[in-house]
Amino acid sequence: MGRAARPEHNAQESAGSRSSGTSMVVAMPWFPDFVSAVELARRATRAAGRADPVMQYFTALNDGETDALEAVWPGEVVIHDPRAGEVRGHRQLRRFVSENRSWLAGLHPRTETVASTVADGRAVVELLAHLSRDGRELGWPVDGRHHVRSAVLGPGRTHPGDVVGRFQAGLDAGDTDAVVGTFASDGYYREPIGPRAAHRGTAELRTFFTARFGDGGGIGLQHCAVTDDGVRCALEYNCVRWGSRDLPAQAGIGVFERGPDGLLAAARIYDDVEVPAGQP
């Protein structure tokens, strides 16, 4: 949950007519890997016989034209983008699409698909983004600013169970033993960004979480939405507490991957929550 400068892993979530995640549009034009993300989100939409706002959203970002998207979203469209913030209404939508097309032009982006989780009409796609300028790889965020992700969703009624639920309980309580015990012996926890973002194996995990709980308490998350295909569980949340300190609700998503033994093989976190001052 800390941050430093290096290319960032991003999660793109699509559900119905809502889209959240990191928008990356370039002269080339859009990251090609998003085609598979769109297809995942479209399957449930087509099966239900509904209009296809997800595809229209990506088409608008791809070609810079918002007419089709405005037709499929005739009401007040709302997009939550980590960099641009909240985009509300068709006028802001047109400006957002135009600015997004120019923002990454010349940065030669490429992406790798990390994993895709699909369940109950929802699709969560994880991507690793690489950006470069003049042959030099750029750190993320490329504008050098820390963009706090305000809450998008309110607390939900669905909560993860099994090993993911045990991880969340340990995180909330600040119980290092409980958290580390949810991982397989070679499992890893990956922060969103950082020079050593991945912490693998029991010893590294214990060191990492002991430091994170050093303020005398756990990390409090409001659970908002769960997408679980039985192997991976994607949890959208709001971070509202770190140790004894309450925080303004900040949006994030974590993807928890189970191994064959039922323990966590991986936990990948996507947020911009900063370690409070005074924390390790």
C-alpha positions as CSV (number, residue, x, y, z in Angstrom):
1,M,0.0,0.0,0.0
2,G,3.0,2.2,-0.2
3,R,4.3,3.8,-3.4
4,A,7.4,4.8,-5.3
5,A,8.4,5.4,-8.9
6,R,8.3,2.5,-11.3
7,P,5.9,1.2,-14.0
8,E,2.5,0.5,-12.3
9,H,0.2,-2.5,-12.6
10,N,-3.3,-1.4,-13.3
11,A,-6.6,-3.1,-12.9
12,Q,-9.5,-2.3,-15.2
13,E,-12.9,-3.3,-14.0
14,S,-16.1,-3.3,-16.1
15,A,-19.6,-3.9,-14.9
16,G,-22.8,-2.9,-16.7
17,S,-22.5,0.7,-17.9
18,R,-19.9,1.6,-15.3
19,S,-16.2,1.7,-16.1
20,S,-13.3,2.3,-13.6
21,G,-9.6,1.9,-13.7
22,T,-6.7,3.6,-15.4
23,S,-7.5,5.1,-18.8
24,M,-4.6,5.0,-21.3
25,V,-5.2,6.3,-24.8
26,V,-2.4,6.8,-27.3
27,A,-1.9,7.8,-30.9
28,M,-1.5,4.2,-31.9
29,P,-4.3,4.4,-30.6
30,W,-5.4,2.3,-27.5
31,F,-3.5,-0.4,-25.7
32,P,-4.2,-3.5,-27.9
33,D,-4.6,-5.8,-24.8
34,F,-7.8,-3.9,-23.8
35,V,-9.5,-5.8,-26.7
36,S,-9.5,-8.9,-24.6
37,A,-10.7,-6.9,-21.6
38,V,-13.6,-5.6,-23.6
39,E,-14.5,-9.0,-24.9
40,L,-14.7,-10.4,-21.3
41,A,-17.1,-7.6,-20.3
42,R,-19.2,-8.0,-23.4
43,R,-20.0,-11.7,-23.0
44,A,-22.4,-11.2,-20.1
45,T,-23.9,-8.1,-21.8
46,R,-24.6,-10.0,-25.0
47,A,-26.0,-13.0,-23.1
48,A,-28.4,-10.7,-21.2
49,G,-29.5,-9.0,-24.5
50,R,-28.6,-5.6,-23.2
51,A,-26.9,-2.7,-25.0
52,D,-23.2,-2.7,-25.0
53,P,-21.9,0.4,-23.2
54,V,-18.6,-1.1,-22.3
55,M,-17.6,-1.6,-25.9
56,Q,-18.8,1.8,-26.8
57,Y,-16.7,3.3,-24.1
58,F,-13.5,1.6,-25.4
59,T,-14.5,2.6,-29.0
60,A,-14.8,6.2,-28.0
61,L,-11.4,6.2,-26.3
62,N,-10.0,4.4,-29.3
63,D,-11.2,6.7,-32.1
64,G,-11.9,9.9,-30.2
65,E,-15.6,10.0,-31.1
66,T,-18.2,10.1,-28.3
67,D,-21.4,10.2,-30.4
68,A,-22.0,6.4,-30.2
69,L,-21.2,6.4,-26.4
70,E,-23.6,9.3,-25.8
71,A,-26.3,7.4,-27.6
72,V,-25.9,4.2,-25.6
73,W,-25.5,6.3,-22.4
74,P,-28.3,8.9,-22.9
75,G,-28.6,9.9,-19.3
76,E,-25.9,11.4,-17.1
77,V,-22.8,9.4,-17.7
78,V,-20.3,9.2,-14.9
79,I,-16.7,7.9,-15.3
80,H,-14.2,7.5,-12.5
81,D,-10.6,7.8,-13.7
82,P,-7.6,7.8,-11.3
83,R,-5.9,10.6,-13.2
84,A,-8.8,12.7,-14.4
85,G,-11.0,12.2,-11.4
86,E,-14.8,12.1,-11.8
87,V,-16.0,12.8,-15.3
88,R,-19.7,13.7,-15.3
89,G,-22.0,14.5,-18.2
90,H,-21.5,14.5,-22.0
91,R,-19.6,17.8,-22.2
92,Q,-16.9,16.6,-19.7
93,L,-16.9,13.2,-21.4
94,R,-16.0,14.8,-24.8
95,R,-13.1,16.7,-23.1
96,F,-11.9,13.7,-21.2
97,V,-11.7,11.6,-24.4
98,S,-9.9,14.3,-26.3
99,E,-7.4,14.9,-23.5
100,N,-6.8,11.2,-23.0
101,R,-5.9,10.7,-26.7
102,S,-3.1,13.2,-26.4
103,W,-1.9,12.4,-22.9
104,L,0.1,9.3,-23.8
105,A,0.9,10.1,-27.4
106,G,4.6,9.5,-28.0
107,L,5.1,7.4,-24.9
108,H,5.1,4.1,-26.8
109,P,3.0,2.2,-24.3
110,R,2.7,-1.5,-24.3
111,T,1.0,-3.8,-21.9
112,E,1.0,-7.3,-20.6
113,T,-2.1,-9.0,-19.4
114,V,-1.5,-10.4,-15.8
115,A,-4.9,-12.1,-15.3
116,S,-8.6,-11.8,-16.0
117,T,-11.3,-12.6,-13.5
118,V,-14.9,-13.0,-14.7
119,A,-18.0,-13.8,-12.6
120,D,-21.6,-12.8,-12.3
121,G,-21.6,-10.3,-15.2
122,R,-18.4,-8.5,-14.0
123,A,-14.9,-8.6,-15.5
124,V,-11.7,-7.5,-13.8
125,V,-8.6,-7.4,-16.0
126,E,-5.1,-6.7,-14.6
127,L,-2.5,-5.2,-16.9
128,L,1.1,-4.3,-16.5
129,A,1.9,-1.1,-18.4
130,H,5.2,-0.1,-19.9
131,L,5.8,3.5,-21.0
132,S,8.9,5.0,-22.6
133,R,10.2,8.3,-24.0
134,D,13.3,8.6,-26.2
135,G,14.2,5.0,-25.5
136,R,14.0,5.5,-21.7
137,E,11.5,3.6,-19.6
138,L,9.4,6.0,-17.5
139,G,8.2,5.6,-13.9
140,W,4.5,5.7,-13.2
141,P,2.8,8.1,-12.6
142,V,4.5,9.9,-15.5
143,D,3.3,13.3,-14.3
144,G,5.1,12.9,-10.9
145,R,2.0,13.4,-8.8
146,H,0.2,11.3,-6.3
147,H,-3.4,10.9,-7.3
148,V,-5.6,9.9,-4.4
149,R,-8.5,7.8,-5.6
150,S,-11.6,9.1,-3.9
151,A,-14.3,6.5,-3.0
152,V,-16.3,5.3,-6.0
153,L,-18.5,2.7,-4.3
154,G,-20.2,2.6,-0.9
155,P,-19.9,-0.4,1.4
156,G,-21.5,-3.5,-0.1
157,R,-23.3,-6.5,1.4
158,T,-21.0,-9.1,-0.1
159,H,-17.8,-10.1,1.6
160,P,-15.1,-12.6,0.6
161,G,-15.0,-15.9,2.4
162,D,-12.4,-18.7,2.9
163,V,-8.8,-17.7,2.8
164,V,-9.5,-14.2,1.4
165,G,-11.8,-13.5,4.2
166,R,-9.2,-14.6,6.7
167,F,-6.7,-12.4,5.1
168,Q,-9.0,-9.4,5.4
169,A,-9.8,-10.2,9.1
170,G,-6.1,-10.3,9.9
171,L,-5.4,-7.1,8.0
172,D,-8.2,-5.3,9.9
173,A,-6.9,-6.6,13.2
174,G,-3.2,-5.9,12.5
175,D,-2.4,-9.5,13.2
176,T,0.8,-10.4,11.3
177,D,0.6,-14.1,12.1
178,A,-2.9,-14.3,10.8
179,V,-2.1,-12.5,7.6
180,V,1.1,-14.4,6.9
181,G,-0.7,-17.7,7.6
182,T,-3.1,-17.2,4.7
183,F,-0.2,-17.4,2.2
184,A,1.4,-20.5,0.7
185,S,5.1,-20.9,1.6
186,D,6.1,-19.3,-1.8
187,G,3.1,-16.9,-2.0
188,Y,3.6,-13.2,-2.6
189,Y,2.0,-9.9,-1.8
190,R,2.5,-7.1,-4.4
191,E,2.1,-3.5,-3.6
192,P,0.8,-1.2,-6.4
193,I,4.2,0.4,-7.0
194,G,7.7,0.5,-5.5
195,P,11.3,-0.4,-6.0
196,R,10.6,-3.8,-4.3
197,A,6.9,-4.1,-4.8
198,A,6.7,-7.9,-4.4
199,H,7.2,-9.5,-1.0
200,R,7.5,-13.3,-1.5
201,G,7.8,-16.1,1.0
202,T,7.1,-16.3,4.8
203,A,10.1,-14.3,5.9
204,E,9.6,-11.4,3.6
205,L,5.8,-11.3,4.2
206,R,6.4,-11.3,8.0
207,T,8.9,-8.4,7.7
208,F,6.6,-6.4,5.5
209,F,3.4,-6.8,7.5
210,T,5.1,-6.3,10.8
211,A,6.3,-2.9,9.5
212,R,2.8,-2.0,8.1
213,F,1.2,-2.8,11.5
214,G,3.8,-0.8,13.4
215,D,1.4,2.0,14.3
216,G,-0.4,-0.4,16.7
217,G,-3.3,-1.5,14.6
218,G,-4.5,-2.9,11.4
219,I,-5.6,-1.5,8.1
220,G,-9.4,-0.9,7.8
221,L,-11.1,-1.6,4.5
222,Q,-14.8,-1.2,3.6
223,H,-15.7,-4.0,1.3
224,C,-17.7,-2.7,-1.7
225,A,-17.9,-5.3,-4.4
226,V,-16.6,-8.9,-5.0
227,T,-15.8,-10.7,-8.3
228,D,-14.8,-14.3,-7.6
229,D,-14.3,-17.1,-10.1
230,G,-13.2,-19.6,-7.5
231,V,-9.5,-19.2,-8.3
232,R,-9.1,-15.4,-8.1
233,C,-11.2,-13.0,-5.9
234,A,-11.2,-9.4,-6.9
235,L,-12.3,-7.1,-4.0
236,E,-13.1,-3.5,-4.6
237,Y,-12.8,-1.5,-1.3
238,N,-12.4,1.8,0.4
239,C,-9.4,2.2,2.7
240,V,-10.7,4.1,5.8
241,R,-8.2,3.4,8.6
242,W,-4.5,2.8,9.1
243,G,-3.6,1.8,12.6
244,S,-5.3,4.2,15.0
245,R,-5.8,6.9,12.3
246,D,-9.0,7.3,10.3
247,L,-8.4,8.2,6.7
248,P,-10.7,9.8,4.1
249,A,-12.2,6.9,2.1
250,Q,-9.9,6.0,-0.8
251,A,-10.8,3.5,-3.5
252,G,-8.7,0.5,-4.3
253,I,-9.0,-3.1,-5.6
254,G,-7.1,-6.2,-4.6
255,V,-6.9,-9.4,-6.5
256,F,-6.3,-12.6,-4.4
257,E,-5.2,-15.7,-6.2
258,R,-5.7,-19.1,-4.5
259,G,-3.2,-21.9,-5.0
260,P,-4.1,-25.6,-5.2
261,D,-3.7,-26.0,-1.4
262,G,-6.4,-23.3,-0.8
263,L,-3.9,-20.8,0.5
264,L,-3.0,-17.5,-1.3
265,A,-0.5,-17.9,-4.1
266,A,-0.6,-14.1,-4.7
267,A,-2.2,-10.9,-3.5
268,R,-2.0,-8.0,-5.9
269,I,-3.1,-4.6,-4.7
270,Y,-4.0,-1.6,-6.8
271,D,-4.5,1.7,-5.0
272,D,-2.8,5.0,-4.2
273,V,-3.1,4.8,-0.4
274,E,0.0,6.4,1.1
275,V,1.6,5.2,4.3
276,P,0.7,7.8,6.9
277,A,3.5,10.0,8.1
278,G,5.5,8.3,10.8
279,Q,4.8,4.8,9.5
280,P,7.7,2.6,8.3
